[in-house]
Structures are given as C-alpha cells and as structure tokens.
Amino acid sequence: MAEIRVKVGSVTNAQKAKKVLLNNGIHAAIKRAVQIKKGDGCGYSVVFVGEREPALLYLKQAGIKIISVTANDIS
Amino acid sequence: MIYLDNSATSYPKPPEVFEAYKKAIKYYHSNPGRGGYDNALLTAEKIFEVREKTAVFFGEKQCENVCFTANCTQAINTVIKGILKEGDHVVISDLEHNAVLRPLEKLRLQSKITYDTFTSDFYDEKKTIESFLGCLNDHTKLVFCTHASNVLGVSLPLQKIGKICKERRIIFAVDAAQSGGILLMDKQAFHIDYLCLAAHKGLFAPMGLGVLIGNGSKLETLVEGGTGSQSANAVQPDFMPDRLESGTANVSGIIALGAGIDFIDRTGRENIHKSEKDIILHIYDSFCHCSEINCYVNYEQLAQFSPVLSFNIADVPGEIVAQKLAQQGICVRAGLHCAPLAHRKIGTDACGTVRISPSFFTTEKEINCAISCIKKLI
C-alpha cells in the first residue's frame, strides 16, 4: 500500500484533481507540496492511498497537468 | 431613500450575501493558494466552489477558465490587450461602454489596431446583423459586444453574432456587466470566447470584483505577479486561472458572489428579470403619456431588455433633474454613463440622460413615488 502524492501546481488544479478522484471513488486530500524542485517552486499536491496508475489516468483524462508523482510505502 | 441606480451597483444586496460576506471575513480569513494549513485550504475550497458555481451559471464547462478580477473593466482590458497584435482589426457595437471603447482607442492612437463600429437597430435584428457583417474584414480578429446597453437596456443579438464569429474564426468577447444575472447568458450556446462580468450588479456581490470567463487559450497577461504556483519560475504560469490571477484575491467578495448566485438560482433568474422588466414597462407607460418626457426607446416593442430606462424632461439638463430627485431622496444617475457611443446614437451626447435602474427589491410604492416626483418636475 502506498501514499501517492501528485503535484499539480496551483490550488485550483488541486481542488479540481481532488474532485476528479472523488468522482472515481478515490478519496484524496490537498496538501502543500513539500518537495520543491529547482526551477519549479511552490504548489499543491493531491494525496491519496491507493493505486497509482488508474488515478493518474483519471487526472490526465480530466486535463489536469501533473508536475510530479511520488509514492511512499506505508504498508 | 429610493435607490434606482442599480446599473451602477445593486442595492440592497440579498440578506444572505451580506451574511456570507460577514462570515467570510470571520471564518475564511487566510490567503487561498498560498499556505498549506487548514484555514488556507478551507478558504481555497470556498473559492473553488464559487468558481465552479460561476462556471455552471454561465454555461462554462471548465471551472478553471473562470478568473476573478478587480472589476469588469479589468476583465475587458485583459481580453483586449491580451489578444490584439499590430495590424489587427476589431468590430464593436454602437452601444459600447468606455471600458471597451477606451482601450481600443488607445491602441488605435498608437497605430497598432483599427476598429469599426456597427449600428444596432433596437427593433430589427436583421438590420443589426447586416450592419455587423458590413464591418467585418479579413483582418478582423476580435468582435467585442455589450450584452445590454447600460444607457438604454436594449440588448444585442449575441447568439447570431457569436455564430457568425465562430464560422469565421473570429474571437468573440462580450461585456455582460449590465446583464449578468438578469438576462439569459450561456457562454457555450452564444459561442462566446471571453465573457466579462461585473459581480456587484446583477450578481449581487460587493463592489471590487469582476469575472472573466475565458476559453482556455493562453492570453497575454495584463498583470504579472505572485500566484502561489511555480514560484521559482520568473515567467508567469501558462495555466488558468493562475495566469490571470496574480496577487491576493478578493476572498470575501468572491464568497459573497457565491451567495449572490445562490440567491438568483433560488429566486429564479427569469423571475428576477420579469419583476424588473415589469417595473421598466410601468415607468415607460407612465412616461409615454407625457409629451415633455422623452424615453428614446419603446420598451413595449422590445423582446428583451435589461432593467434600464433613460429619459429627459424637455430641455431640462439631466444633471439638474437628478439633483432635484436626489434632494427628495431618489437616487438616479445623470450624464453620459461612461457610454458616449450610445448617447451619440440617440442624440444625447451633449446633454446626457437621466437613468433609472431598479432592482428585484424595488417596490411598487417606491416606483410610484419616483414617477410622481419626476412628473412634478415638468
């Protein structure tokens, strides 16, 4: 089981991403992106526990620009 | 006080708007899109809710295309200056507000663009469309039209104009400052690329808030700055709404806008429009029997109009009429209403008119009192 963090940039994108995931049965929370990469900067992530690939597909299908994805094993 | 200047800003606001505004200041006090603590996220959620609500209300599918601006004028300037390049041609109506006219005139004086003005016919859509078509040329990049005149209330055949623009791949922008929340507006059905709105008029929000609903295209920015996103990049983000929303948002105003839209949804936009339309028809009926009062538009012949009526009493300057009414506690606006084109059209560019603009909350007693006071000035 992994906690997936999908960085989507702005808080509006994060809100939209959260809604897209919820509409597909995935409960997500919005968190401030903690890892700031050089040349990127501040932003927000949607964080959820579950399968990575279907969730990313839902987000891509909804036109949400994904900046980065990280996974932390919590099992 | 009898307030009949709702075209300038609506008053009173519905009680729930007032309550939402107060609640916003107290409970949604953090800067959305900046912090990661609970209240910042909660505030961001409220803003997102209003963004979605606004998108649905105006027929926009993508809520991120809804941008909150300082006012409608800023939204209009963002569109005009964000789209036009050297050599472009623009077509506008003869009813446009200075919010549209002045930015275009500035660009024209800089020899960057040219623009033409089509003649609207209040009673014959065909003639309006004929004139509109006659203004288009191969360089026409943008058509900018008001939905309803802020001087006369008359509306333009936007759906037909929008369809023509779509067929010819011309960008279509609409100034709906006077009509938003009152007349039917469906951005998709009207083929509108950019819809500019004043939140504080028919949408009942407080002053200091405008809305720009775009089509997702990357407009050149009018203002750049902090967005809370991609902060390491010196270049403005290319995604919406961040691209057009630099700096701190008017959070309490936006939340109050949400309450305003809820009020309209619950009351029924058609009911609001009918109530205001009936008031205008009542005033018109009272005035058209007085040979000394000139109303400029026969409202009984119009299929639809925004609740605005301009008039003059014989050769009495409008400002004097408004001043005398103000002394009796009646609030109306005289002058050119920042819309010299509309006044030129009806021949009042030298003297202006007196404008009455009631709201859903205007009572019959107030209107009859105002009519009586106006008639006493004859």
Chai-1 contact restraints between the chains, C-beta under 6 A:
chainA,res_idxA,chainB,res_idxB,connection_type,confidence,min_distance_angstrom,max_distance_angstrom,comment,restraint_id
A,G9,B,S229,contact,1.0,0.0,6.0,A-B,restraint_1
A,S10,B,S229,contact,1.0,0.0,6.0,A-B,restraint_2
A,S10,B,D242,contact,1.0,0.0,6.0,A-B,restraint_3
A,V11,B,G33,contact,1.0,0.0,6.0,A-B,restraint_4
A,V11,B,A44,contact,1.0,0.0,6.0,A-B,restraint_5
A,T12,B,E64,contact,1.0,0.0,6.0,A-B,restraint_6
A,T12,B,P241,contact,1.0,0.0,6.0,A-B,restraint_7
A,Q15,B,F48,contact,1.0,0.0,6.0,A-B,restraint_8
A,I30,B,L41,contact,1.0,0.0,6.0,A-B,restraint_9
A,R32,B,G36,contact,1.0,0.0,6.0,A-B,restraint_10
A,G39,B,A232,contact,1.0,0.0,6.0,A-B,restraint_11
A,D40,B,A232,contact,1.0,0.0,6.0,A-B,restraint_12
A,G41,B,Q230,contact,1.0,0.0,6.0,A-B,restraint_13
A,G41,B,S231,contact,1.0,0.0,6.0,A-B,restraint_14
A,G41,B,A232,contact,1.0,0.0,6.0,A-B,restraint_15
A,C42,B,S231,contact,1.0,0.0,6.0,A-B,restraint_16
A,G43,B,S229,contact,1.0,0.0,6.0,A-B,restraint_17
